[in-house]
Amino acid sequence: MADEGKKEIKVELKFLPMKELSPKAAKFVANEADLSKKVKPPVTWSQKGKFDPRKHNKKSLDTEIYNAARMPFKIFANRVDLAVKDGVDDKKKKKLLSDFDEAVKGAIANASLAFEEIESGKGDNKKALKDGKAAMGKLDGVDFADSFAKPFDQLMDVLDKLKVALKAKGGDSAQAFDKARKAADSVSDSYEKAGKEAFAAVDFLLKTGRSIKNDKKADPALVEFGRKIMKSESIFDGFVKAADAFGKVIDDCVALLKANSAEAKDVDQRIKALTATNKVIKTADEVEAAAKKLKPEFDKVEKQLK
């Protein structure tokens, strides 16, 4: 049963609108009989519902409802401040009385909506669903196949050609450096857009998985999805580390070429360093495969909890 294990709790709102007013506005309202009669008394509301005692108690529920009801009164307080600043005539007083009535209606509507959302459990899942959707969306936008293999091959080609040019007798090293630098800059720019986007997407997915897995208020289906993300933690972590190392090698190569003073042995060292990062291509493929498995799992959970 949906209510199994839940406890009936009476949620109550007692809001004092005067507390939201600035000192000047409060003094103005206190001196205006019609406004004072409306604004000074507490605004009250209450409703009974059944809640999971592991997640909620009366104090926490009353606080959540209070916070949900507050915004309309903050807006009203701002309008009183503006009216006092500009000067208040009978027309503006009448408008403020109407504004207060609207604030009360808005506050009660917000309280009722928040109550329904909390009782249904939708509020508990909102952040986890939002983060899960964002993580899946970031992954969908990444082309893992080209984000690393392409810049790896391109940069290796640049370094190989530069090494050959530097070793050639009578070659124009300045021209070789200029050509290599332009090509490396192009690779770096490409990686900035695609590779780092992939890095950020996977890093966000890991943070999301850890957060959802430990979210005590989220629905069990969402918590289980978080656990499924973390089952591939070693794949995602391995990728993040490999991508970070790859990015640093690209930056190092670009810095070397900008210096215009490297020898063939320096370029050879960068070739070895770049070769050592080639596992990023394999880990990118593994991440893409893992992400493809997670997407339908999330869609299923999202559909279930909407």
C-alpha positions as CSV (number, residue, x, y, z in Angstrom):
1,M,0.0,0.0,0.0
2,A,1.1,3.5,-0.8
3,D,0.6,4.8,2.8
4,E,2.3,1.8,4.5
5,G,4.7,3.0,7.1
6,K,3.5,6.6,6.9
7,K,2.4,8.7,9.8
8,E,-0.4,11.2,9.9
9,I,0.8,14.7,10.6
10,K,-1.1,18.0,10.8
11,V,1.0,20.6,8.9
12,E,0.4,24.2,10.1
13,L,1.3,27.6,8.8
14,K,1.4,30.7,11.0
15,F,2.8,33.6,9.1
16,L,3.3,37.1,10.4
17,P,3.4,39.4,7.3
18,M,4.6,42.4,9.4
19,K,7.9,40.6,9.9
20,E,8.7,40.8,6.2
21,L,8.3,44.6,6.2
22,S,11.2,47.0,6.5
23,P,11.1,49.3,9.6
24,K,9.8,52.3,7.5
25,A,7.2,50.1,5.8
26,A,6.1,48.6,9.1
27,K,5.7,52.0,10.7
28,F,3.6,53.2,7.7
29,V,1.3,50.1,7.9
30,A,0.9,50.4,11.6
31,N,-0.3,54.0,11.2
32,E,-2.8,53.1,8.5
33,A,-5.9,51.6,10.1
34,D,-7.2,49.7,7.0
35,L,-3.8,48.2,6.2
36,S,-2.9,47.5,9.8
37,K,-6.2,45.6,10.3
38,K,-5.3,43.3,7.4
39,V,-1.5,43.0,7.7
40,K,-1.0,42.7,11.5
41,P,-2.9,39.4,12.2
42,P,-1.1,36.1,11.4
43,V,-2.0,34.3,8.2
44,T,-2.9,30.7,9.1
45,W,-3.4,27.5,7.1
46,S,-3.4,23.8,8.1
47,Q,-3.9,20.4,6.5
48,K,-3.4,16.8,7.6
49,G,-1.5,14.3,5.5
50,K,0.4,11.1,5.7
51,F,4.2,11.3,5.5
52,D,7.2,9.0,5.8
53,P,8.6,9.6,9.3
54,R,12.1,8.7,8.1
55,K,12.0,11.8,5.9
56,H,9.7,14.2,7.6
57,N,8.4,15.4,11.0
58,K,6.0,18.1,12.0
59,K,8.8,20.7,12.6
60,S,10.4,20.1,9.2
61,L,7.1,20.1,7.4
62,D,5.9,23.3,9.0
63,T,9.3,24.9,8.1
64,E,9.0,23.8,4.4
65,I,5.4,25.1,4.2
66,Y,6.5,28.4,5.8
67,N,9.3,28.8,3.2
68,A,6.9,28.0,0.4
69,A,4.4,30.6,1.5
70,R,6.9,33.4,2.1
71,M,7.6,34.7,-1.4
72,P,4.2,36.5,-2.1
73,F,4.7,38.4,1.2
74,K,8.2,39.4,0.3
75,I,6.8,40.8,-3.0
76,F,4.1,42.7,-1.0
77,A,6.8,44.1,1.3
78,N,8.8,45.4,-1.6
79,R,5.7,47.1,-3.0
80,V,5.0,48.8,0.3
81,D,8.7,50.0,0.4
82,L,8.3,51.5,-3.1
83,A,4.9,53.1,-2.2
84,V,6.4,54.7,0.9
85,K,9.4,56.0,-1.0
86,D,7.3,57.5,-3.8
87,G,4.5,58.9,-1.5
88,V,1.2,57.2,-0.8
89,D,-2.2,58.6,-1.8
90,D,-5.6,57.0,-1.4
91,K,-5.3,55.2,-4.8
92,K,-2.0,53.7,-3.8
93,K,-3.4,52.6,-0.4
94,K,-6.3,50.9,-2.1
95,K,-3.8,49.2,-4.4
96,L,-1.7,48.0,-1.4
97,L,-4.9,46.5,0.2
98,S,-5.5,44.6,-3.0
99,D,-1.9,43.5,-3.2
100,F,-2.0,42.1,0.3
101,D,-5.2,40.1,-0.5
102,E,-3.3,38.7,-3.6
103,A,-0.3,37.9,-1.4
104,V,-2.5,35.9,1.0
105,K,-4.1,34.0,-1.8
106,G,-0.6,33.3,-3.4
107,A,0.9,32.2,0.0
108,I,-2.0,29.8,0.6
109,A,-1.8,28.4,-2.9
110,N,2.0,27.9,-2.5
111,A,1.5,26.2,0.8
112,S,-1.1,23.8,-0.6
113,L,1.0,23.0,-3.7
114,A,4.1,22.4,-1.5
115,F,2.0,20.2,0.8
116,E,0.8,18.0,-2.1
117,E,4.3,17.8,-3.6
118,I,5.8,16.7,-0.3
119,E,3.1,14.2,0.6
120,S,3.3,12.6,-2.9
121,G,7.1,12.4,-2.6
122,K,7.6,14.3,-5.9
123,G,9.6,17.0,-4.1
124,D,12.0,14.4,-2.7
125,N,12.8,13.2,-6.2
126,K,13.0,16.6,-7.9
127,K,16.7,17.4,-7.5
128,A,17.8,13.8,-8.2
129,L,15.7,13.6,-11.4
130,K,16.9,17.0,-12.5
131,D,20.6,16.1,-12.0
132,G,20.0,12.7,-13.6
133,K,18.4,14.3,-16.6
134,A,21.2,16.8,-16.9
135,A,23.9,14.1,-16.7
136,M,22.2,12.1,-19.4
137,G,21.8,15.2,-21.5
138,K,25.5,16.1,-21.2
139,L,26.5,12.6,-22.3
140,D,24.1,12.6,-25.2
141,G,25.8,15.7,-26.5
142,V,29.3,14.2,-26.6
143,D,30.9,12.4,-29.6
144,F,33.3,10.1,-27.7
145,A,34.5,8.5,-30.9
146,D,36.1,11.7,-32.3
147,S,36.7,13.6,-29.1
148,F,40.0,11.8,-28.3
149,A,41.0,9.6,-31.2
150,K,41.0,12.4,-33.7
151,P,43.1,15.0,-31.7
152,F,45.5,12.2,-30.6
153,D,46.2,11.2,-34.2
154,Q,46.4,14.8,-35.4
155,L,48.9,15.8,-32.7
156,M,51.0,12.7,-33.2
157,D,51.2,13.5,-36.9
158,V,52.3,17.1,-36.1
159,L,55.0,15.9,-33.7
160,D,56.3,13.2,-36.1
161,K,56.6,15.7,-39.0
162,L,58.3,18.3,-36.8
163,K,60.8,15.7,-35.6
164,V,61.6,14.7,-39.1
165,A,62.0,18.4,-40.2
166,L,64.3,19.1,-37.2
167,K,66.6,16.2,-38.1
168,A,66.8,17.1,-41.8
169,K,70.0,18.8,-42.7
170,G,69.6,22.2,-44.2
171,G,65.9,22.4,-43.3
172,D,64.1,25.6,-42.3
173,S,63.4,24.9,-38.6
174,A,61.6,28.2,-38.2
175,Q,59.2,27.3,-40.9
176,A,58.7,23.8,-39.5
177,F,58.0,25.3,-36.0
178,D,55.5,27.8,-37.5
179,K,53.6,25.0,-39.4
180,A,53.6,22.7,-36.4
181,R,52.5,25.4,-34.0
182,K,49.5,26.3,-36.1
183,A,48.5,22.7,-36.5
184,A,48.9,22.1,-32.8
185,D,46.8,25.1,-31.9
186,S,44.1,23.8,-34.2
187,V,44.2,20.4,-32.3
188,S,44.1,22.2,-29.0
189,D,41.1,24.3,-30.0
190,S,39.3,21.2,-31.2
191,Y,40.0,19.4,-27.9
192,E,38.9,22.4,-25.9
193,K,35.5,22.1,-27.5
194,A,35.0,18.4,-27.7
195,G,37.4,16.6,-25.3
196,K,36.9,18.9,-22.3
197,E,33.1,18.7,-22.9
198,A,33.4,14.9,-22.6
199,F,35.5,15.2,-19.5
200,A,33.0,17.6,-17.9
201,A,30.1,15.3,-18.8
202,V,31.6,12.2,-17.2
203,D,32.8,14.1,-14.2
204,F,29.3,15.5,-13.7
205,L,27.8,12.0,-14.1
206,L,30.1,10.6,-11.4
207,K,29.1,13.4,-9.0
208,T,25.4,12.8,-9.8
209,G,25.7,9.1,-9.2
210,R,27.3,9.6,-5.8
211,S,24.7,12.1,-4.9
212,I,21.7,10.1,-5.9
213,K,23.0,6.9,-4.4
214,N,23.2,8.5,-1.0
215,D,20.0,10.6,-1.3
216,K,17.9,9.3,1.6
217,K,14.8,11.2,0.4
218,A,14.9,10.0,-3.2
219,D,12.7,7.2,-4.4
220,P,14.3,3.7,-4.3
221,A,14.2,3.5,-8.1
222,L,16.3,6.6,-8.3
223,V,18.7,5.4,-5.6
224,E,19.1,2.2,-7.5
225,F,19.9,4.2,-10.7
226,G,22.6,6.0,-8.7
227,R,24.0,2.6,-7.8
228,K,24.0,1.5,-11.4
229,I,26.1,4.6,-12.3
230,M,28.5,3.8,-9.6
231,K,28.9,0.2,-10.8
232,S,30.8,1.6,-13.7
233,E,32.7,4.0,-11.4
234,S,36.1,2.4,-12.3
235,I,35.4,3.0,-16.0
236,F,34.3,6.6,-15.5
237,D,37.2,7.3,-13.0
238,G,39.7,5.8,-15.4
239,F,38.4,7.9,-18.2
240,V,38.5,11.2,-16.1
241,K,42.1,10.5,-15.1
242,A,43.2,9.5,-18.7
243,A,41.4,12.6,-20.2
244,D,43.1,14.8,-17.7
245,A,46.5,13.4,-18.5
246,F,45.8,13.7,-22.2
247,G,44.8,17.4,-21.9
248,K,48.0,18.2,-20.0
249,V,50.1,16.6,-22.7
250,I,48.3,18.7,-25.4
251,D,49.0,21.8,-23.3
252,D,52.6,20.9,-22.9
253,C,53.1,20.3,-26.6
254,V,51.5,23.6,-27.5
255,A,53.8,25.4,-25.0
256,L,56.9,23.7,-26.4
257,L,56.0,24.7,-29.9
258,K,55.3,28.3,-28.9
259,A,58.9,28.5,-27.4
260,N,60.4,27.9,-30.9
261,S,63.5,26.5,-29.4
262,A,62.9,22.7,-29.2
263,E,65.3,20.1,-30.5
264,A,64.4,16.8,-32.0
265,K,65.0,15.0,-28.7
266,D,62.5,17.4,-27.0
267,V,59.9,16.5,-29.6
268,D,60.7,12.9,-29.2
269,Q,60.0,13.2,-25.4
270,R,56.6,14.7,-26.2
271,I,55.8,11.8,-28.7
272,K,56.6,9.3,-25.9
273,A,54.4,11.3,-23.4
274,L,51.6,11.4,-26.0
275,T,51.9,7.7,-26.7
276,A,51.5,7.0,-23.0
277,T,48.1,8.7,-23.0
278,N,46.6,6.6,-25.8
279,K,44.5,4.6,-23.4
280,V,42.2,7.6,-23.3
281,I,40.8,6.4,-26.6
282,K,39.9,3.0,-25.2
283,T,38.4,4.4,-22.0
284,A,36.3,6.9,-24.1
285,D,34.9,3.9,-26.0
286,E,34.1,2.2,-22.7
287,V,32.4,5.3,-21.3
288,E,30.3,5.6,-24.4
289,A,29.2,1.9,-24.1
290,A,28.4,2.4,-20.4
291,A,26.4,5.6,-21.0
292,K,24.3,3.9,-23.7
293,K,23.3,1.3,-21.1
294,L,22.4,3.9,-18.5
295,K,20.2,6.1,-20.8
296,P,17.2,3.7,-21.1
297,E,17.5,2.9,-17.4
298,F,17.1,6.6,-16.5
299,D,14.3,7.1,-19.0
300,K,12.5,4.2,-17.3
301,V,12.9,5.7,-13.8
302,E,11.9,9.2,-15.0
303,K,8.7,7.9,-16.6
304,Q,7.9,5.9,-13.5
305,L,8.3,8.9,-11.1
306,K,6.7,11.7,-13.2
